[in-house]
Amino acid sequence: MKQKIWKWASLLPLSLVLLLSGCSENMLVMRPKGPVAKTQYDLILWSIGFMLLIIVVVFVLFTVVLIRYREKPGMENYEPEEEGNTLLEIVWTAIPILIVTALAIPTVKATFALEKPTKEKVEPITIHVTAANWKWIFSYPDQNIETVNYVNIPVDVPVKFKLTSVGPMNSFWVPQLGGQKYAMDGMETELFLEADEPGSYMGRSANFSGEGFTHMEFEVVAQTQKEFNKWVKEAQSTAPKLSETKYETILKPGLVGRMTFSNTHLEWIDHSKQNSHHAGEADEQARLCNPLEGNGIVVE
């Protein structure tokens, strides 16, 4: 009976590996497409590998103790020594310290390294990101372009995203390009990302912000420098102008489609410098947090 239990127990780790392997197609974090994401990917693998090593050692020692010191026929009574063992106490205190140190050092180094542009000799492009209920607004101050729910970036060029929010706090996340960072009302945070190959990458909010949160997604389109320059010229010459009235409409709670404008809302307001775009907005944002108010989702 015991042999059967051990046999099935030994198959448990293998079954977990096989089960998790079926999720690999949807784990975008494990398919990095930029230097920031690759650094974080390496850190994830190091942490997982190190923790698996610890688990293996613990289970091996656990098995050895069970087999070697199990009760046997004719075994004399064992009187435990309760005065303590200085060497053992030092060992089991030192081991957790070493484990935490081994995990903390690469994590801290990577965290500080990723707060700077990925390339020192390449001038980063600056894009202001404004999170609203429930859409993402991207402003290119140097190109004088604004987009909604999609953002175009050049390949192999660092991008400095300057994040803020109108109302609820949100989390800006592009899994294949790097980790998330919070966007907060009346504040500005910075996130450096970079794509090392052309493609379309899904981005979304990783922080609950109301009933439309599920659909608060955007697309990052990484293009060659030539394609990006062409898109900039087309947007500047063909996209309509953004008016304050139109911008107020976009900010209303609800879902909207993709939009492109040949100017930015930064001409008249910067949400990172004040708490909201309207004095009366606080009341509306408070209502959004109460499901009993029954706010609807408007699709344009």
C-alpha positions in Angstrom: 0.0 0.0 0.0 2.8 2.4 1.0 4.6 1.6 -2.2 1.6 2.5 -4.3 1.2 5.8 -2.5 4.9 6.7 -3.1 4.5 5.7 -6.7 1.6 8.0 -7.4 3.1 10.8 -5.3 6.3 10.7 -7.4 4.2 11.3 -10.5 2.6 14.5 -9.1 5.5 16.9 -10.1 5.6 15.5 -13.6 1.8 15.9 -14.0 2.0 19.5 -12.9 4.7 20.2 -15.5 2.6 18.7 -18.2 -0.5 20.6 -17.1 1.3 23.9 -17.0 2.9 23.3 -20.4 -0.6 23.4 -21.9 -0.8 27.0 -20.8 2.4 28.1 -22.6 0.6 29.4 -25.7 -1.2 32.0 -23.7 1.7 33.0 -21.4 2.8 36.1 -23.3 5.3 36.9 -20.5 7.3 33.8 -21.5 7.6 35.1 -25.1 9.6 38.3 -24.7 10.0 40.6 -27.7 12.2 43.3 -26.3 15.3 43.8 -24.1 13.3 44.8 -21.0 11.0 41.8 -21.3 14.0 39.5 -21.9 15.7 40.8 -18.7 12.6 40.1 -16.7 12.2 36.7 -18.5 15.7 35.7 -17.4 14.9 36.8 -13.9 11.8 34.7 -13.8 13.7 31.6 -15.1 16.4 32.2 -12.5 13.8 32.5 -9.7 11.9 29.4 -10.8 15.0 27.3 -11.3 16.4 28.3 -7.9 13.1 27.6 -6.1 12.8 24.2 -7.9 16.3 23.4 -6.7 15.2 24.2 -3.1 12.1 22.0 -3.4 14.1 19.1 -4.8 16.6 19.3 -1.9 13.8 19.6 0.7 12.0 16.6 -0.7 15.2 14.5 -1.0 16.1 15.2 2.6 12.5 14.6 3.7 12.5 11.2 2.0 15.9 10.3 3.5 14.7 11.1 7.0 11.5 9.2 6.5 13.3 6.0 5.4 16.3 6.2 7.6 14.6 7.2 10.8 11.3 5.5 10.5 10.2 3.2 13.4 11.4 -0.4 12.9 10.8 -3.7 14.8 13.1 -4.1 17.7 14.1 -0.5 17.7 15.0 0.9 21.1 13.2 3.9 22.5 14.9 7.1 21.5 15.3 9.8 24.1 15.6 13.2 22.2 18.2 15.6 23.3 16.5 18.9 24.1 19.4 21.1 25.1 19.8 22.2 21.5 22.4 22.1 18.8 24.3 25.3 18.0 25.6 24.1 14.7 22.1 23.2 13.4 20.7 26.4 14.6 23.3 28.4 12.7 22.7 26.3 9.6 18.9 26.7 9.5 19.3 30.4 10.2 21.9 30.9 7.5 20.1 29.0 4.8 17.0 31.3 4.5 19.3 34.3 4.5 21.3 32.9 1.6 18.1 32.0 -0.3 16.7 35.5 0.1 20.1 37.1 -0.9 20.4 34.9 -4.0 16.9 36.0 -5.1 17.2 39.7 -4.0 20.5 40.6 -5.6 19.6 39.9 -9.3 16.1 41.4 -8.7 17.4 44.6 -7.3 20.0 44.9 -10.0 17.4 44.4 -12.8 14.9 46.8 -11.1 17.4 49.7 -11.1 18.8 48.8 -14.6 15.3 48.9 -16.1 14.6 52.4 -14.8 16.9 53.8 -17.5 16.7 53.7 -21.3 17.7 50.3 -22.8 20.2 52.0 -25.2 22.4 54.9 -24.0 23.4 56.1 -27.5 19.9 56.1 -29.0 17.6 59.0 -28.1 14.3 57.6 -26.7 11.0 58.6 -28.2 8.6 60.1 -25.6 4.9 59.1 -25.4 2.5 60.4 -22.8 -0.1 57.8 -21.7 -3.4 58.8 -20.1 -5.6 56.1 -18.7 -9.3 56.9 -18.6 -12.6 54.9 -18.1 -12.1 52.6 -20.1 -9.6 53.5 -22.8 -6.0 54.4 -23.3 -4.9 57.8 -24.8 -1.4 58.1 -26.3 0.1 61.6 -27.0 3.2 62.1 -29.1 4.4 65.7 -28.1 7.3 65.8 -30.5 5.3 64.5 -33.5 2.1 66.4 -32.4 -0.1 63.2 -32.8 -2.6 61.6 -30.4 -4.1 58.1 -30.7 -6.7 56.2 -28.7 -6.4 52.5 -27.9 -3.4 51.9 -30.1 0.2 53.1 -30.2 2.9 52.9 -32.9 6.5 52.7 -32.0 9.8 52.3 -34.0 11.7 49.1 -33.6 15.1 49.1 -31.7 14.4 52.6 -30.3 13.8 53.0 -26.5 10.4 54.4 -25.7 9.8 56.6 -22.6 6.2 56.2 -21.6 5.0 58.9 -19.2 2.0 57.5 -17.4 -0.9 59.3 -15.7 -4.6 58.7 -15.3 -7.9 60.5 -15.3 -9.8 59.2 -12.2 -9.1 55.6 -11.0 -5.6 54.3 -10.8 -4.7 51.9 -13.6 -1.8 49.7 -14.6 -0.1 49.9 -18.0 1.1 46.5 -19.1 2.5 45.1 -22.4 3.5 41.5 -21.4 5.8 40.8 -24.3 7.7 44.1 -24.0 8.0 44.5 -20.2 6.4 44.6 -16.8 3.5 46.8 -15.7 3.6 50.2 -14.0 0.9 52.2 -12.3 -0.8 55.2 -13.9 -2.2 57.6 -11.2 -4.3 60.7 -11.3 -2.4 63.9 -10.6 0.9 62.0 -10.8 3.4 60.9 -13.5 5.4 57.7 -13.6 7.9 56.7 -16.3 8.3 53.3 -18.0 11.0 52.5 -20.5 10.2 49.8 -23.1 11.6 48.7 -26.4 10.6 46.3 -29.2 13.4 44.4 -31.0 11.3 43.2 -33.9 8.3 44.4 -35.8 5.0 43.1 -34.8 1.7 43.6 -33.0 1.7 43.3 -29.2 -1.3 43.3 -26.9 -1.4 45.7 -24.0 -4.0 46.0 -21.3 -4.8 47.3 -17.8 -3.6 45.1 -15.1 -5.5 46.9 -12.3 -9.3 46.7 -11.8 -11.0 50.0 -12.5 -14.7 49.4 -12.9 -17.1 47.4 -15.1 -15.4 48.2 -18.4 -12.0 47.0 -17.1 -12.2 43.7 -19.0 -12.2 45.5 -22.4 -9.6 48.1 -21.5 -7.0 46.9 -24.0 -4.8 48.5 -26.6 -2.4 47.4 -29.4 1.3 48.3 -29.6 2.4 48.2 -33.3 6.2 48.0 -33.6 7.4 49.2 -37.0 10.6 49.8 -38.8 11.9 53.4 -38.6 10.9 54.0 -42.2 7.3 52.7 -41.6 7.0 54.7 -38.5 8.1 57.9 -40.2 5.6 57.3 -43.0 2.8 56.8 -40.4 3.7 60.0 -38.6 3.5 62.0 -41.9 0.2 60.4 -42.8 -1.3 61.1 -39.4 -0.1 64.7 -39.4 -1.5 65.4 -42.8 -4.8 63.4 -42.8 -6.0 63.0 -39.2 -8.5 65.5 -37.8 -7.8 68.0 -35.1 -8.7 67.1 -31.5 -10.9 69.8 -29.9 -11.6 70.2 -26.2 -15.2 69.2 -26.7 -14.2 66.0 -28.5 -11.7 65.2 -25.8 -14.3 65.7 -23.1 -16.5 63.2 -25.0 -13.7 60.7 -25.2 -13.1 60.9 -21.4 -16.6 60.0 -20.5 -16.9 56.5 -19.0 -17.4 53.9 -21.8 -15.7 52.0 -24.5 -14.5 53.7 -27.7 -12.8 52.5 -30.9 -9.5 53.5 -32.3 -8.9 57.2 -33.0 -6.1 59.3 -34.5 -5.7 63.1 -34.2 -3.1 65.6 -35.6 -2.7 67.4 -32.3 -2.7 66.4 -28.6 -4.7 67.3 -25.5 -1.4 68.5 -23.9 -2.0 71.8 -25.6 -4.6 72.7 -23.0 -4.2 70.2 -20.1 -1.7 67.8 -18.5 -3.5 65.4 -16.1 -0.3 64.6 -14.3 -0.2 68.2 -13.0 -3.7 68.2 -11.5 -6.1 65.7 -9.9 -8.8 65.6 -12.5 -9.9 67.4 -15.7 -13.0 68.7 -14.1 -13.9 69.8 -10.6 -17.1 67.8 -10.8 -15.3 64.7 -12.1 -14.8 63.4 -8.6 -18.5 62.8 -8.0 -18.7 60.9 -11.3 -15.7 58.8 -10.5 -17.1 58.0 -7.1 -20.3 56.8 -8.7 -18.3 54.4 -10.9 -17.0 52.6 -7.9 -20.6 51.8 -6.8 -22.2 49.1 -8.9 -25.6 50.0 -7.5 -25.5 53.2 -9.5 -25.8 51.1 -12.7 -23.5 53.0 -15.0 -23.8 51.8 -18.6 -21.0 51.3 -21.1 -21.2 53.4 -24.2 -19.6 52.2 -27.4 -18.8 54.7 -30.1 
